[in-house]
């Protein structure tokens, strides 16, 4: 209860417990769709990001990979230099991604930071002897990756997936830039922002 907090009645245990705040929030017509959108963006985006990052990181962790230095330069270059907001917006518009579901998933399909983490893990934390033994037993590169590398990389994959998921869940700027004008695609963060603004406006005008 807000009045109990303001009058100093609350110290440790709740006083005058009420669900009025939850009732006010869930009366908003977009709150449920916002939750669903955020869950979809987070789930699909995390899955695609982790898969694409693994596919790029493992080949560049191999000692026999040709042109490895060049490809690493291309990936790392994108961390420091980008087109900027306007060219990026124009590119997404040409690709017909603006105000669509995929604009929040496809452009973030590869994280260079986590790509470097995965590459280093595959290079230094997975014993090369296991790969050599698997190849002696007749495994090709695909089977070595899925049956040897990935089972040994579960802790790293879990940590990276968690950080990527949190990034998708808390993303606010991208929603504001690309889908803010389409209410049915707005995530929970953007809906909550509008709800808080509406409640504050009512509080000041009442």
Secondary structure, DSSP 8 states (H G I E B T S, - for coil): -HHHHHTT--SSS-SS---HHHHHHHTSTTHHHHHHHHHHHHHHHHHHHHHHHHHHHHHHH-TT-TTHHHHHHHHHHHHH----HHHHHHHHHHTT-TTSGGGGTGGGS--HHHHHHHHHHHHHTS-HHHHHHHHHTT--HHHHIIIIIHHHTHHHHHHHHHHHHHHHHH--HHHHHHTTT-GGG--HHHHHHHHHHHHHHHHHH-
